[in-house]
Amino acid sequence: MIRVLIVEDDPMVAEFNNRYIQLIDGFEVTAIATNTTEAKKILEQQTVELLLLDVYMPDENGLALLSYIRSKGVEVDVILITAASDKERIRQALRFGAVDYLIKPFEFERLEQSLLVYKEKQELLMDKEGMTQKELDKFMHVEEEASEPEKMLPKGLTESTLQVIVSEIRRQHGAFFSTDELAEQTNISRVSIRKYLKFLVDIDWIEEKMTYGIGRPVYSYQYKRENDHHLHPYVSS
């Protein structure tokens, strides 16, 4: 069982992460620290294999805790889970040996993937006294991963038209828009626009919101930038 310490000052986020980890076999949360001072005390008193660490903490930057851990030779691995997305902090985390870096908000599947990859590596290290080059390449992610296959668009939809609609939606910068507005902006018929919007809602690339106007419901839509990867299998670039 891999023992995990969560270092997160937001109680709600900490509890969500705690629940996520409970859903994954092979992990247990031994403690939750709300600041780096608490985290240091826990690391002194308990054996922890993995630290889930936020950068923005009330008493000290999370990267300072990571630096402290390395300077003291504490044998613990660290996954950053933070809203900090600037390149310098990411570089610092990697230099200090973070095994992964998750940017908030993230989906459970991404955390699950990170933890399962980590567990697989730990099991490989424990089971073998030595490795072949092929095993080490897999461990270090040197092997080229197969690209995600393109998926087929629903019948009647074309990639070229989808690209036009997607480009216009991205230009909305997250503002809600209507079918009529998008049809006017793209010079595409409302009937066609509705078909593409239904597809984009189905793959969770945009959000659909319904309000009641005079006598009939009115639908508006909003781009979900964090779900851009849902679109990638359907477009060439």
C-alpha positions in Angstrom: 0.0 0.0 0.0 1.4 3.4 -1.0 1.0 5.9 1.8 0.0 9.4 0.7 0.2 12.8 2.4 -2.0 15.6 0.9 -0.7 19.1 1.4 -3.6 21.4 0.5 -4.9 24.5 2.3 -8.4 24.4 0.8 -10.5 21.9 2.8 -12.9 21.2 0.0 -10.1 20.5 -2.5 -8.3 18.3 0.0 -11.4 16.3 0.7 -12.0 15.8 -3.1 -8.5 14.6 -3.5 -8.9 12.3 -0.5 -12.0 10.8 -2.1 -10.3 10.4 -5.4 -7.5 8.5 -3.9 -9.8 6.2 -2.0 -11.2 5.1 -5.4 -7.8 3.8 -6.6 -6.5 0.5 -5.4 -3.1 0.4 -3.8 -3.2 3.9 -2.2 -4.2 5.2 1.2 -4.2 8.7 2.6 -2.4 8.8 5.9 -2.8 12.5 6.7 -3.8 15.9 5.3 -1.7 19.0 6.0 -3.2 22.5 5.5 0.3 24.2 5.5 3.9 23.3 4.9 4.7 23.5 8.7 2.2 20.7 9.4 3.6 18.7 6.4 7.1 18.9 7.8 6.0 17.6 11.2 4.1 14.7 9.6 7.0 13.7 7.4 9.2 13.6 10.6 6.7 11.4 12.4 5.3 9.1 9.7 6.5 7.1 6.8 5.0 8.6 3.5 5.8 7.4 0.0 4.0 10.0 -2.0 3.2 13.7 -1.4 0.3 15.5 -3.3 1.5 19.1 -3.0 -0.1 22.4 -3.8 2.1 25.4 -4.7 0.0 28.2 -3.2 0.1 27.7 0.6 -0.6 30.2 3.4 2.7 29.9 5.2 5.3 29.0 2.6 5.4 28.3 -1.1 4.9 24.6 -1.8 8.0 24.6 -4.0 10.0 25.7 -0.9 8.7 22.6 0.9 9.8 20.5 -2.1 13.3 22.1 -1.9 13.4 21.5 1.9 12.5 17.8 1.3 15.3 17.4 -1.2 17.9 19.2 1.0 17.0 17.0 4.0 17.2 13.8 1.9 13.6 12.8 2.8 12.7 9.7 0.7 9.3 10.8 -0.6 8.0 11.3 -4.2 6.0 14.4 -5.0 3.1 15.1 -7.4 2.2 18.8 -7.8 -1.5 19.5 -7.9 -1.9 23.2 -8.3 -3.3 26.2 -10.2 0.2 27.5 -10.8 0.7 27.0 -14.5 3.6 29.4 -15.3 6.7 27.8 -16.9 9.2 28.8 -14.2 7.3 27.1 -11.4 6.9 24.0 -13.6 10.7 24.0 -14.3 11.4 24.4 -10.6 9.2 21.5 -9.7 10.8 19.3 -12.3 14.3 20.3 -11.2 13.4 19.3 -7.6 12.3 15.9 -8.9 8.5 16.1 -9.0 7.2 12.9 -10.7 4.2 14.7 -12.2 2.5 18.1 -12.4 -1.3 18.5 -12.5 -2.9 21.9 -13.2 -6.2 22.7 -11.5 -8.9 22.2 -12.5 -8.3 18.6 -13.6 -10.4 15.6 -14.3 -10.3 12.5 -12.0 -9.1 10.4 -14.9 -5.9 12.5 -15.1 -5.2 12.0 -11.4 -6.0 8.3 -11.7 -3.6 8.0 -14.6 -0.8 9.8 -12.7 -1.2 7.5 -9.7 -1.5 4.3 -11.6 1.7 5.1 -13.6 3.4 5.9 -10.4 2.3 2.6 -8.8 3.4 0.7 -11.9 6.9 2.2 -11.6 7.2 1.5 -7.9 6.1 -2.1 -8.4 8.7 -2.5 -11.2 11.5 -1.1 -9.0 10.5 -3.4 -6.1 10.3 -6.5 -8.2 13.6 -6.3 -10.1 17.1 -5.9 -9.0 18.1 -4.9 -12.5 16.4 -3.8 -15.7 16.9 -4.4 -19.4 17.2 -1.3 -21.6 13.7 -2.0 -23.0 12.2 -2.0 -19.5 14.1 1.1 -18.5 12.9 2.9 -21.7 9.3 2.1 -20.8 10.0 3.2 -17.2 11.4 6.5 -18.5 8.7 7.0 -21.1 11.4 6.9 -23.9 9.3 4.6 -26.1 7.2 6.5 -28.6 3.6 6.3 -27.7 1.0 5.5 -30.4 -0.9 8.6 -31.4 -4.6 8.7 -30.6 -6.5 7.4 -33.6 -8.8 9.9 -35.3 -12.5 9.2 -34.8 -15.3 9.5 -37.4 -17.6 12.5 -37.2 -21.3 11.8 -37.2 -22.9 11.4 -40.6 -23.6 14.7 -42.3 -20.8 16.6 -40.5 -17.6 17.6 -42.2 -14.2 18.5 -40.6 -13.9 21.7 -42.6 -17.2 23.1 -41.4 -16.4 21.9 -37.9 -13.1 23.8 -38.0 -14.9 27.0 -38.9 -17.4 26.6 -36.1 -14.8 25.7 -33.6 -12.7 28.7 -34.5 -15.6 31.1 -34.0 -16.6 29.5 -30.7 -13.0 29.9 -29.4 -13.2 33.6 -30.4 -16.1 34.0 -27.9 -13.5 33.7 -25.1 -15.8 31.7 -22.8 -18.9 34.0 -23.2 -22.3 32.3 -23.7 -23.7 32.5 -27.3 -26.8 31.4 -29.1 -27.4 29.3 -32.2 -28.6 32.4 -34.1 -25.5 34.4 -33.1 -23.2 31.6 -34.2 -25.1 31.2 -37.5 -24.7 34.9 -38.3 -21.0 35.0 -37.4 -20.1 31.9 -39.5 -22.6 32.4 -42.3 -23.8 28.8 -41.8 -27.5 27.9 -41.7 -29.1 27.6 -38.3 -30.1 24.0 -39.1 -26.5 23.0 -39.7 -25.2 24.9 -36.7 -27.7 23.0 -34.4 -26.2 19.7 -35.7 -22.7 20.7 -34.9 -23.6 22.2 -31.5 -25.4 18.9 -30.6 -22.2 17.0 -31.5 -20.0 19.4 -29.5 -22.3 19.1 -26.5 -22.3 15.3 -26.8 -18.5 15.2 -26.6 -18.5 17.7 -23.7 -16.5 20.4 -25.6 -19.2 23.0 -25.0 -21.8 23.4 -22.3 -25.5 23.8 -23.1 -27.7 26.0 -20.9 -31.5 26.2 -21.2 -33.5 29.2 -20.0 -37.2 29.8 -20.6 -38.2 32.7 -22.8 -41.7 33.7 -23.9 -43.4 30.5 -24.7 -40.4 28.4 -25.5 -37.0 27.4 -24.1 -33.9 29.3 -25.2 -30.6 27.5 -25.5 -27.2 29.1 -25.0 -23.7 27.6 -25.2 -20.3 28.1 -23.7 -16.8 26.9 -24.7 -15.2 24.5 -22.1 -11.6 25.2 -22.7 -10.4 22.6 -20.2 -12.0 19.9 -22.4 -10.2 20.8 -25.6 -8.7 17.3 -25.7 -12.2 15.9 -26.3 -12.1 17.5 -29.8 -8.6 16.3 -30.8 -9.6 12.9 -32.2 -12.1 14.5 -34.6 -9.8 17.1 -36.2 -6.5 16.9 -38.0 -4.9 19.7 -36.1 
